[in-house]
Amino acid sequence: MKKLFKYIGKYWILLILSIILAGISVVLQLYVPVLFGNAIDEIVAAHNVSFTQMWLYLKQILLFVVIAAAAIWIMNLVNNRMTYHIVQDIRSQAIRHIQRLPLSYLDRHSSGDIVSRIIADTDILSDGILLGFTQLFSGIVTIVVTLIFMFSKNFWITLLVIVLTPMSFLIARFISSRSFEMFHKQSETRGNQTALIDEMIGNQKVVKAFGYEEKASERFAQINADLQKYSQKAVFYSSLTNPSTRFVNNVIYAGVALVGAFMIPGGALTVGGLSVLLSYANQYMKPFNDI
């Protein structure tokens, strides 16, 4: 990460702009449920319905949604520009570095593996950076701002949500540790496969001269089978994340609905207030899933 931040530092203006836009979009999106809750409270009380005030809240909601959408769109443009400039810099430095490598290094490492590192691995890195900037900053801001809004509505329900949150961490930790191992093996095997293809095609005359075709096919078949196995396991484990964490989300959502429903008759919470908390319960957990 320290090495990566050296590259990111060149584009600090874009980075700051991305963080500001993430903050604007998150705060506006999280304020919308408050306005919805206020609008609901304007029409649920007997003999005390104010359509004028309700329409005012709905107009504010429309305005905030449009501004938030514009902020997200600009943030994605900024993140894309920053990410692909960083990857361009890394690839440029990598190719210059290869020109200065000693022959002993080139003898120990196949050209296919080196090519795979510059092309495939940097593509994976760019995906990670892009998702990191898009989801990590937004996610952290979402969690913090959501808790502030929730505490302003009801202390005990917010505490319930916080207490249940570690369930999601434990599940995510279990899955990520296994998917990381499989993705790591997948990356290594893909490098070996690229190296073998590069060697066999680049030295086709030598392969034919020594009658190595059958042996080369057997080696490729074994590497290909390993790649299929690791890729399948990596995708399987990583795909467990969403349904597993969503199960935790639903448990938390049900807990908020149950506790909130009991609070309404006593006047500790309004119907609009409960709708706000239910919306926040969903939004609070989404960043954990993304991260």
Salt bridges, closest charged atoms under 4 A:
ASP89 OD2 - LYS10 NZ 3.27
ASP113 OD2 - ARG117 NE 3.25
ASP123 OD1 - ARG91 NH2 2.99
GLU181 OE2 - LYS185 NZ 3.51
GLU188 OE2 - HIS184 NE2 3.45
ASP290 OD2 - LYS286 NZ 3.07
